[in-house]
């Protein structure tokens, strides 16, 4: 069910998307005479007023499930570029520690797997598929939990403190 919005509200949402989630700039776009200080407050209020859901916002940005799945798939194959200095193998010579000097002629750039990024994408994919257990751990305990030994140790410890301080009596 689509929410009916006024023309100005629809323009605000379009501007909000255009300015990549900046409600202040979106409000200035629909009300150019507004000062930035006022637009900051009014943009926030309008964002609450239009009450746009993340799902609706993604749809308006044309981020369909297929598009997001494709981006997720790309992220699982993420790479990064690193620079390397290839050193050709030398014949072994005793007491020779000479290495070629690094300069712009012998630095190469290569793509290597970016495992940090891949792990983040994999984490997101597994969360979306519901493969992670919930963060909350529901534990159901039946019966009564009796901590008599702990209570006895605590009473004994307090009794020892009382004896050292000179108090006469301790009650449980």
Long-range contacts (C-beta under 8 A, 24 or more apart in sequence): 3-51, 5-50, 9-46, 9-49, 9-50, 12-46, 12-50, 13-50, 13-52, 13-57, 13-60, 14-60, 16-47, 16-52, 17-57, 17-60, 17-61, 23-47, 72-121, 72-124, 72-125, 72-128, 75-117, 75-118, 75-120, 75-121, 75-124, 76-118, 76-121, 76-122, 76-125, 77-118, 78-113, 78-114, 78-117, 78-118, 78-121, 79-111, 79-112, 79-113, 79-114, 80-111, 80-112, 80-114, 80-117, 81-109, 81-110, 81-111, 81-112, 82-109, 82-110, 82-112, 83-107, 83-108, 83-109, 84-108, 84-109, 84-110
